[in-house]
Amino acid sequence: MANSPQARKRVRQSIKRRQRNASQRSMMRTRVKQVFGAIDAGDKSGAETAFKEAVPVLDHMARKGLIHKNKAARYKSRFSARIHAM
């Protein structure tokens, strides 16, 4: 266990950050699943709406470093291509 005050504080900070990151990651995955679900259901308008909601979330996650910027770009590109193909 951490002994110095600085180490104790770092433990507290890491716990808070881990919980925040897990929550943010869960939200992102939910948005991604909503887009995939609408695409698989063949609901173009629903997919477009879900896509518009997912894009800012993906951008935010990439900006904060929770996911790589190329992963966010890859998701957006694939969603866009699949929606336009409907």
Biopython code that builds the backbone (N, CA, C, O; Angstrom):
import numpy as np
from Bio.PDB.StructureBuilder import StructureBuilder

atoms = [
    (1, "MET", "N", (0.847, -1.189, 0.000)),
    (1, "MET", "CA", (0.000, 0.000, 0.000)),
    (1, "MET", "C", (0.882, 1.238, 0.000)),
    (1, "MET", "O", (2.017, 1.210, 0.476)),
    (2, "ALA", "N", (0.345, 2.320, -0.539)),
    (2, "ALA", "CA", (1.092, 3.570, -0.632)),
    (2, "ALA", "C", (1.326, 4.157, 0.757)),
    (2, "ALA", "O", (0.428, 4.182, 1.598)),
    (3, "ASN", "N", (2.546, 4.624, 0.977)),
    (3, "ASN", "CA", (2.897, 5.154, 2.296)),
    (3, "ASN", "C", (3.004, 6.668, 2.332)),
    (3, "ASN", "O", (2.596, 7.291, 3.313)),
    (4, "SER", "N", (3.539, 7.266, 1.293)),
    (4, "SER", "CA", (3.713, 8.717, 1.324)),
    (4, "SER", "C", (2.396, 9.411, 0.987)),
    (4, "SER", "O", (1.548, 8.830, 0.310)),
    (5, "PRO", "N", (2.219, 10.633, 1.448)),
    (5, "PRO", "CA", (0.985, 11.378, 1.127)),
    (5, "PRO", "C", (0.784, 11.542, -0.376)),
    (5, "PRO", "O", (-0.340, 11.482, -0.876)),
    (6, "GLN", "N", (1.892, 11.752, -1.088)),
    (6, "GLN", "CA", (1.808, 11.912, -2.538)),
    (6, "GLN", "C", (1.311, 10.618, -3.192)),
    (6, "GLN", "O", (0.484, 10.659, -4.102)),
    (7, "ALA", "N", (1.809, 9.487, -2.733)),
    (7, "ALA", "CA", (1.403, 8.199, -3.299)),
    (7, "ALA", "C", (-0.062, 7.918, -2.995)),
    (7, "ALA", "O", (-0.781, 7.377, -3.835)),
    (8, "ARG", "N", (-0.507, 8.286, -1.790)),
    (8, "ARG", "CA", (-1.927, 8.096, -1.445)),
    (8, "ARG", "C", (-2.813, 8.932, -2.358)),
    (8, "ARG", "O", (-3.848, 8.470, -2.837)),
    (9, "LYS", "N", (-2.393, 10.160, -2.587)),
    (9, "LYS", "CA", (-3.171, 11.040, -3.462)),
    (9, "LYS", "C", (-3.217, 10.480, -4.881)),
    (9, "LYS", "O", (-4.264, 10.522, -5.527)),
    (10, "ARG", "N", (-2.103, 9.960, -5.370)),
    (10, "ARG", "CA", (-2.065, 9.395, -6.714)),
    (10, "ARG", "C", (-3.008, 8.188, -6.822)),
    (10, "ARG", "O", (-3.638, 7.981, -7.859)),
    (11, "VAL", "N", (-3.100, 7.406, -5.763)),
    (11, "VAL", "CA", (-4.025, 6.273, -5.753)),
    (11, "VAL", "C", (-5.459, 6.775, -5.854)),
    (11, "VAL", "O", (-6.254, 6.241, -6.626)),
    (12, "ARG", "N", (-5.794, 7.815, -5.065)),
    (12, "ARG", "CA", (-7.148, 8.392, -5.133)),
    (12, "ARG", "C", (-7.434, 8.922, -6.531)),
    (12, "ARG", "O", (-8.518, 8.706, -7.073)),
    (13, "GLN", "N", (-6.471, 9.611, -7.107)),
    (13, "GLN", "CA", (-6.667, 10.173, -8.440)),
    (13, "GLN", "C", (-6.864, 9.076, -9.479)),
    (13, "GLN", "O", (-7.732, 9.182, -10.346)),
    (14, "SER", "N", (-6.062, 8.030, -9.387)),
    (14, "SER", "CA", (-6.157, 6.966, -10.387)),
    (14, "SER", "C", (-7.495, 6.236, -10.289)),
    (14, "SER", "O", (-8.043, 5.808, -11.305)),
    (15, "ILE", "N", (-8.023, 6.091, -9.072)),
    (15, "ILE", "CA", (-9.332, 5.448, -8.905)),
    (15, "ILE", "C", (-10.417, 6.301, -9.553)),
    (15, "ILE", "O", (-11.269, 5.781, -10.273)),
    (16, "LYS", "N", (-10.390, 7.611, -9.300)),
    (16, "LYS", "CA", (-11.376, 8.507, -9.907)),
    (16, "LYS", "C", (-11.293, 8.488, -11.421)),
    (16, "LYS", "O", (-12.310, 8.425, -12.112)),
    (17, "ARG", "N", (-10.067, 8.541, -11.930)),
    (17, "ARG", "CA", (-9.878, 8.565, -13.386)),
    (17, "ARG", "C", (-10.334, 7.260, -14.021)),
    (17, "ARG", "O", (-10.949, 7.261, -15.087)),
    (18, "ARG", "N", (-10.029, 6.145, -13.359)),
    (18, "ARG", "CA", (-10.432, 4.852, -13.900)),
    (18, "ARG", "C", (-11.953, 4.746, -13.974)),
    (18, "ARG", "O", (-12.497, 4.244, -14.958)),
    (19, "GLN", "N", (-12.642, 5.223, -12.923)),
    (19, "GLN", "CA", (-14.107, 5.181, -12.927)),
    (19, "GLN", "C", (-14.677, 6.089, -14.008)),
    (19, "GLN", "O", (-15.620, 5.710, -14.702)),
    (20, "ARG", "N", (-14.110, 7.290, -14.156)),
    (20, "ARG", "CA", (-14.581, 8.212, -15.172)),
    (20, "ARG", "C", (-14.345, 7.639, -16.573)),
    (20, "ARG", "O", (-15.216, 7.723, -17.439)),
    (21, "ASN", "N", (-13.171, 7.062, -16.782)),
    (21, "ASN", "CA", (-12.860, 6.480, -18.081)),
    (21, "ASN", "C", (-13.791, 5.319, -18.405)),
    (21, "ASN", "O", (-14.239, 5.178, -19.543)),
    (22, "ALA", "N", (-14.080, 4.494, -17.416)),
    (22, "ALA", "CA", (-14.976, 3.359, -17.641)),
    (22, "ALA", "C", (-16.366, 3.839, -18.014)),
    (22, "ALA", "O", (-17.002, 3.265, -18.898)),
    (23, "SER", "N", (-16.843, 4.878, -17.357)),
    (23, "SER", "CA", (-18.156, 5.431, -17.667)),
    (23, "SER", "C", (-18.192, 6.000, -19.080)),
    (23, "SER", "O", (-19.133, 5.757, -19.836)),
    (24, "GLN", "N", (-17.160, 6.755, -19.425)),
    (24, "GLN", "CA", (-17.093, 7.362, -20.755)),
    (24, "GLN", "C", (-17.004, 6.281, -21.837)),
    (24, "GLN", "O", (-17.661, 6.372, -22.874)),
    (25, "ARG", "N", (-16.187, 5.265, -21.579)),
    (25, "ARG", "CA", (-16.021, 4.184, -22.552)),
    (25, "ARG", "C", (-17.332, 3.432, -22.743)),
    (25, "ARG", "O", (-17.674, 3.047, -23.861)),
    (26, "SER", "N", (-18.064, 3.222, -21.653)),
    (26, "SER", "CA", (-19.356, 2.552, -21.723)),
    (26, "SER", "C", (-20.345, 3.367, -22.559)),
    (26, "SER", "O", (-21.079, 2.815, -23.379)),
    (27, "MET", "N", (-20.356, 4.683, -22.345)),
    (27, "MET", "CA", (-21.242, 5.551, -23.117)),
    (27, "MET", "C", (-20.904, 5.471, -24.602)),
    (27, "MET", "O", (-21.798, 5.398, -25.445)),
    (28, "MET", "N", (-19.617, 5.485, -24.916)),
    (28, "MET", "CA", (-19.193, 5.407, -26.304)),
    (28, "MET", "C", (-19.639, 4.087, -26.936)),
    (28, "MET", "O", (-20.150, 4.065, -28.056)),
    (29, "ARG", "N", (-19.441, 3.001, -26.214)),
    (29, "ARG", "CA", (-19.818, 1.692, -26.756)),
    (29, "ARG", "C", (-21.328, 1.595, -26.964)),
    (29, "ARG", "O", (-21.785, 0.969, -27.921)),
    (30, "THR", "N", (-22.099, 2.209, -26.076)),
    (30, "THR", "CA", (-23.550, 2.224, -26.228)),
    (30, "THR", "C", (-23.945, 2.953, -27.502)),
    (30, "THR", "O", (-24.799, 2.478, -28.251)),
    (31, "ARG", "N", (-23.330, 4.102, -27.753)),
    (31, "ARG", "CA", (-23.622, 4.869, -28.968)),
    (31, "ARG", "C", (-23.264, 4.069, -30.215)),
    (31, "ARG", "O", (-24.009, 4.063, -31.194)),
    (32, "VAL", "N", (-22.118, 3.394, -30.171)),
    (32, "VAL", "CA", (-21.674, 2.595, -31.316)),
    (32, "VAL", "C", (-22.664, 1.457, -31.563)),
    (32, "VAL", "O", (-23.012, 1.176, -32.711)),
    (33, "LYS", "N", (-23.117, 0.805, -30.501)),
    (33, "LYS", "CA", (-24.070, -0.294, -30.645)),
    (33, "LYS", "C", (-25.404, 0.201, -31.190)),
    (33, "LYS", "O", (-26.071, -0.508, -31.943)),
    (34, "GLN", "N", (-25.796, 1.424, -30.810)),
    (34, "GLN", "CA", (-27.046, 1.973, -31.330)),
    (34, "GLN", "C", (-26.968, 2.172, -32.832)),
    (34, "GLN", "O", (-27.933, 1.904, -33.546)),
    (35, "VAL", "N", (-25.822, 2.642, -33.317)),
    (35, "VAL", "CA", (-25.652, 2.836, -34.764)),
    (35, "VAL", "C", (-25.668, 1.488, -35.463)),
    (35, "VAL", "O", (-26.367, 1.317, -36.463)),
    (36, "PHE", "N", (-24.904, 0.524, -34.949)),
    (36, "PHE", "CA", (-24.881, -0.804, -35.562)),
    (36, "PHE", "C", (-26.272, -1.446, -35.550)),
    (36, "PHE", "O", (-26.677, -2.082, -36.523)),
    (37, "GLY", "N", (-26.988, -1.275, -34.455)),
    (37, "GLY", "CA", (-28.323, -1.857, -34.355)),
    (37, "GLY", "C", (-29.274, -1.276, -35.379)),
    (37, "GLY", "O", (-30.053, -2.007, -35.989)),
    (38, "ALA", "N", (-29.220, 0.029, -35.573)),
    (38, "ALA", "CA", (-30.088, 0.676, -36.556)),
    (38, "ALA", "C", (-29.708, 0.249, -37.966)),
    (38, "ALA", "O", (-30.583, 0.053, -38.810)),
    (39, "ILE", "N", (-28.418, 0.103, -38.229)),
    (39, "ILE", "CA", (-27.970, -0.326, -39.563)),
    (39, "ILE", "C", (-28.428, -1.754, -39.829)),
    (39, "ILE", "O", (-28.942, -2.061, -40.905)),
    (40, "ASP", "N", (-28.236, -2.625, -38.838)),
    (40, "ASP", "CA", (-28.629, -4.029, -39.003)),
    (40, "ASP", "C", (-30.139, -4.177, -39.157)),
    (40, "ASP", "O", (-30.610, -5.090, -39.835)),
    (41, "ALA", "N", (-30.902, -3.275, -38.526)),
    (41, "ALA", "CA", (-32.356, -3.333, -38.630)),
    (41, "ALA", "C", (-32.854, -2.753, -39.951)),
    (41, "ALA", "O", (-34.020, -2.921, -40.307)),
    (42, "GLY", "N", (-31.973, -2.074, -40.671)),
    (42, "GLY", "CA", (-32.371, -1.496, -41.952)),
    (42, "GLY", "C", (-33.091, -0.166, -41.807)),
    (42, "GLY", "O", (-33.768, 0.277, -42.735)),
    (43, "ASP", "N", (-32.956, 0.461, -40.677)),
    (43, "ASP", "CA", (-33.621, 1.733, -40.400)),
    (43, "ASP", "C", (-32.665, 2.877, -40.740)),
    (43, "ASP", "O", (-31.838, 3.268, -39.916)),
    (44, "LYS", "N", (-32.782, 3.408, -41.957)),
    (44, "LYS", "CA", (-31.827, 4.418, -42.409)),
    (44, "LYS", "C", (-31.944, 5.719, -41.609)),
    (44, "LYS", "O", (-30.928, 6.283, -41.203)),
    (45, "SER", "N", (-33.143, 6.192, -41.384)),
    (45, "SER", "CA", (-33.288, 7.448, -40.641)),
    (45, "SER", "C", (-32.816, 7.281, -39.194)),
    (45, "SER", "O", (-32.191, 8.180, -38.631)),
    (46, "GLY", "N", (-33.115, 6.144, -38.609)),
    (46, "GLY", "CA", (-32.646, 5.864, -37.255)),
    (46, "GLY", "C", (-31.133, 5.751, -37.194)),
    (46, "GLY", "O", (-30.506, 6.194, -36.232)),
    (47, "ALA", "N", (-30.549, 5.155, -38.227)),
    (47, "ALA", "CA", (-29.097, 5.024, -38.287)),
    (47, "ALA", "C", (-28.440, 6.393, -38.431)),
    (47, "ALA", "O", (-27.413, 6.664, -37.810)),
    (48, "GLU", "N", (-29.035, 7.248, -39.251)),
    (48, "GLU", "CA", (-28.476, 8.593, -39.428)),
    (48, "GLU", "C", (-28.547, 9.388, -38.119)),
    (48, "GLU", "O", (-27.608, 10.098, -37.759)),
    (49, "THR", "N", (-29.665, 9.257, -37.424)),
    (49, "THR", "CA", (-29.818, 9.951, -36.143)),
    (49, "THR", "C", (-28.803, 9.430, -35.124)),
    (49, "THR", "O", (-28.149, 10.212, -34.433)),
    (50, "ALA", "N", (-28.677, 8.114, -35.037)),
    (50, "ALA", "CA", (-27.728, 7.517, -34.098)),
    (50, "ALA", "C", (-26.292, 7.897, -34.470)),
    (50, "ALA", "O", (-25.452, 8.107, -33.595)),
    (51, "PHE", "N", (-26.021, 7.982, -35.769)),
    (51, "PHE", "CA", (-24.690, 8.362, -36.246)),
    (51, "PHE", "C", (-24.362, 9.785, -35.825)),
    (51, "PHE", "O", (-23.251, 10.069, -35.379)),
    (52, "LYS", "N", (-25.342, 10.682, -35.970)),
    (52, "LYS", "CA", (-25.122, 12.083, -35.588)),
    (52, "LYS", "C", (-24.890, 12.228, -34.087)),
    (52, "LYS", "O", (-24.177, 13.133, -33.651)),
    (53, "GLU", "N", (-25.488, 11.342, -33.300)),
    (53, "GLU", "CA", (-25.267, 11.367, -31.850)),
    (53, "GLU", "C", (-23.922, 10.732, -31.482)),
    (53, "GLU", "O", (-23.300, 11.120, -30.493)),
    (54, "ALA", "N", (-23.478, 9.763, -32.274)),
    (54, "ALA", "CA", (-22.246, 9.039, -31.952)),
    (54, "ALA", "C", (-20.991, 9.817, -32.335)),
    (54, "ALA", "O", (-19.963, 9.688, -31.670)),
    (55, "VAL", "N", (-21.056, 10.619, -33.390)),
    (55, "VAL", "CA", (-19.858, 11.310, -33.878)),
    (55, "VAL", "C", (-19.231, 12.221, -32.825)),
    (55, "VAL", "O", (-18.025, 12.122, -32.599)),
    (56, "PRO", "N", (-19.990, 13.107, -32.169)),
    (56, "PRO", "CA", (-19.342, 13.951, -31.160)),
    (56, "PRO", "C", (-18.769, 13.158, -29.985)),
    (56, "PRO", "O", (-17.753, 13.540, -29.404)),
    (57, "VAL", "N", (-19.426, 12.058, -29.644)),
    (57, "VAL", "CA", (-18.923, 11.228, -28.547)),
    (57, "VAL", "C", (-17.590, 10.595, -28.938)),
    (57, "VAL", "O", (-16.649, 10.585, -28.145)),
    (58, "LEU", "N", (-17.509, 10.066, -30.166)),
    (58, "LEU", "CA", (-16.263, 9.472, -30.636)),
    (58, "LEU", "C", (-15.155, 10.517, -30.705)),
    (58, "LEU", "O", (-14.020, 10.252, -30.308)),
    (59, "ASP", "N", (-15.483, 11.696, -31.208)),
    (59, "ASP", "CA", (-14.485, 12.765, -31.289)),
    (59, "ASP", "C", (-13.981, 13.157, -29.903)),
    (59, "ASP", "O", (-12.787, 13.385, -29.710)),
    (60, "HIS", "N", (-14.891, 13.234, -28.950)),
    (60, "HIS", "CA", (-14.514, 13.600, -27.590)),
    (60, "HIS", "C", (-13.601, 12.542, -26.977)),
    (60, "HIS", "O", (-12.610, 12.870, -26.324)),
    (61, "MET", "N", (-13.942, 11.272, -27.194)),
    (61, "MET", "CA", (-13.119, 10.192, -26.642)),
    (61, "MET", "C", (-11.715, 10.216, -27.252)),
    (61, "MET", "O", (-10.728, 9.980, -26.555)),
    (62, "ALA", "N", (-11.630, 10.502, -28.553)),
    (62, "ALA", "CA", (-10.322, 10.574, -29.207)),
    (62, "ALA", "C", (-9.534, 11.778, -28.699)),
    (62, "ALA", "O", (-8.325, 11.689, -28.488)),
    (63, "ARG", "N", (-10.209, 12.885, -28.507)),
    (63, "ARG", "CA", (-9.541, 14.104, -28.044)),
    (63, "ARG", "C", (-8.995, 13.921, -26.619)),
    (63, "ARG", "O", (-7.927, 14.433, -26.283)),
    (64, "LYS", "N", (-9.739, 13.188, -25.794)),
    (64, "LYS", "CA", (-9.320, 12.961, -24.414)),
    (64, "LYS", "C", (-8.332, 11.809, -24.271)),
    (64, "LYS", "O", (-7.759, 11.618, -23.198)),
    (65, "GLY", "N", (-8.127, 11.042, -25.337)),
    (65, "GLY", "CA", (-7.150, 9.968, -25.296)),
    (65, "GLY", "C", (-7.685, 8.631, -24.839)),
    (65, "GLY", "O", (-6.903, 7.715, -24.586)),
    (66, "LEU", "N", (-9.004, 8.487, -24.725)),
    (66, "LEU", "CA", (-9.556, 7.192, -24.338)),
    (66, "LEU", "C", (-9.472, 6.187, -25.478)),
    (66, "LEU", "O", (-9.302, 4.989, -25.250)),
    (67, "ILE", "N", (-9.589, 6.676, -26.692)),
    (67, "ILE", "CA", (-9.367, 5.838, -27.869)),
    (67, "ILE", "C", (-8.433, 6.602, -28.797)),
    (67, "ILE", "O", (-8.286, 7.818, -28.679)),
    (68, "HIS", "N", (-7.813, 5.895, -29.703)),
    (68, "HIS", "CA", (-6.909, 6.533, -30.656)),
    (68, "HIS", "C", (-7.726, 7.303, -31.681)),
    (68, "HIS", "O", (-8.848, 6.912, -32.005)),
    (69, "LYS", "N", (-7.175, 8.386, -32.187)),
    (69, "LYS", "CA", (-7.913, 9.215, -33.143)),
    (69, "LYS", "C", (-8.232, 8.444, -34.416)),
    (69, "LYS", "O", (-9.262, 8.687, -35.045)),
    (70, "ASN", "N", (-7.361, 7.519, -34.800)),
    (70, "ASN", "CA", (-7.632, 6.730, -36.008)),
    (70, "ASN", "C", (-8.786, 5.750, -35.789)),
    (70, "ASN", "O", (-9.513, 5.430, -36.729)),
    (71, "LYS", "N", (-8.954, 5.278, -34.568)),
    (71, "LYS", "CA", (-10.073, 4.380, -34.265)),
    (71, "LYS", "C", (-11.389, 5.135, -34.405)),
    (71, "LYS", "O", (-12.357, 4.612, -34.956)),
    (72, "ALA", "N", (-11.420, 6.371, -33.903)),
    (72, "ALA", "CA", (-12.626, 7.189, -34.048)),
    (72, "ALA", "C", (-12.905, 7.447, -35.523)),
    (72, "ALA", "O", (-14.052, 7.366, -35.962)),
    (73, "ALA", "N", (-11.865, 7.757, -36.285)),
    (73, "ALA", "CA", (-12.023, 8.018, -37.718)),
    (73, "ALA", "C", (-12.502, 6.760, -38.439)),
    (73, "ALA", "O", (-13.331, 6.837, -39.346)),
    (74, "ARG", "N", (-11.983, 5.615, -38.038)),
    (74, "ARG", "CA", (-12.375, 4.351, -38.664)),
    (74, "ARG", "C", (-13.841, 4.045, -38.408)),
    (74, "ARG", "O", (-14.566, 3.651, -39.321)),
    (75, "TYR", "N", (-14.283, 4.229, -37.158)),
    (75, "TYR", "CA", (-15.694, 4.033, -36.831)),
    (75, "TYR", "C", (-16.577, 4.949, -37.685)),
    (75, "TYR", "O", (-17.549, 4.498, -38.290)),
    (76, "LYS", "N", (-16.231, 6.229, -37.727)),
    (76, "LYS", "CA", (-17.053, 7.197, -38.456)),
    (76, "LYS", "C", (-17.097, 6.868, -39.940)),
    (76, "LYS", "O", (-18.148, 6.970, -40.573)),
    (77, "SER", "N", (-15.962, 6.476, -40.492)),
    (77, "SER", "CA", (-15.896, 6.150, -41.910)),
    (77, "SER", "C", (-16.747, 4.924, -42.239)),
    (77, "SER", "O", (-17.476, 4.912, -43.231)),
    (78, "ARG", "N", (-16.647, 3.911, -41.412)),
    (78, "ARG", "CA", (-17.409, 2.684, -41.676)),
    (78, "ARG", "C", (-18.905, 2.893, -41.488)),
    (78, "ARG", "O", (-19.719, 2.379, -42.256)),
    (79, "PHE", "N", (-19.259, 3.661, -40.447)),
    (79, "PHE", "CA", (-20.673, 3.972, -40.258)),
    (79, "PHE", "C", (-21.215, 4.724, -41.462)),
    (79, "PHE", "O", (-22.269, 4.386, -42.002)),
    (80, "SER", "N", (-20.491, 5.732, -41.866)),
    (80, "SER", "CA", (-20.936, 6.566, -42.992)),
    (80, "SER", "C", (-21.107, 5.734, -44.248)),
    (80, "SER", "O", (-22.110, 5.873, -44.949)),
    (81, "ALA", "N", (-20.144, 4.870, -44.544)),
    (81, "ALA", "CA", (-20.218, 4.031, -45.733)),
    (81, "ALA", "C", (-21.408, 3.075, -45.682)),
    (81, "ALA", "O", (-22.099, 2.877, -46.682)),
    (82, "ARG", "N", (-21.642, 2.483, -44.507)),
    (82, "ARG", "CA", (-22.744, 1.534, -44.397)),
    (82, "ARG", "C", (-24.110, 2.246, -44.465)),
    (82, "ARG", "O", (-25.074, 1.694, -44.996)),
    (83, "ILE", "N", (-24.179, 3.453, -43.933)),
    (83, "ILE", "CA", (-25.438, 4.200, -43.998)),
    (83, "ILE", "C", (-25.733, 4.630, -45.431)),
    (83, "ILE", "O", (-26.867, 4.529, -45.898)),
    (84, "HIS", "N", (-24.714, 5.104, -46.115)),
    (84, "HIS", "CA", (-24.908, 5.527, -47.505)),
    (84, "HIS", "C", (-25.231, 4.348, -48.424)),
    (84, "HIS", "O", (-25.883, 4.530, -49.452)),
    (85, "ALA", "N", (-24.784, 3.142, -48.065)),
    (85, "ALA", "CA", (-25.049, 1.960, -48.876)),
    (85, "ALA", "C", (-26.479, 1.443, -48.689)),
    (85, "ALA", "O", (-26.939, 0.609, -49.469)),
    (86, "MET", "N", (-27.179, 1.928, -47.671)),
    (86, "MET", "CA", (-28.530, 1.435, -47.393)),
    (86, "MET", "C", (-29.494, 1.892, -48.480)),
    (86, "MET", "O", (-30.683, 1.577, -48.423)),
]
sb = StructureBuilder()
sb.init_structure("model")
sb.init_model(0)
sb.init_chain("A")
sb.init_seg("    ")
for serial, (resi, resn, name, xyz) in enumerate(atoms, 1):
    if name == "N":
        sb.init_residue(resn, " ", resi, " ")
    sb.init_atom(name, np.array(xyz, "f"), 0.0, 1.0, " ", f" {name:<3s}", serial, name[0])
structure = sb.get_structure()
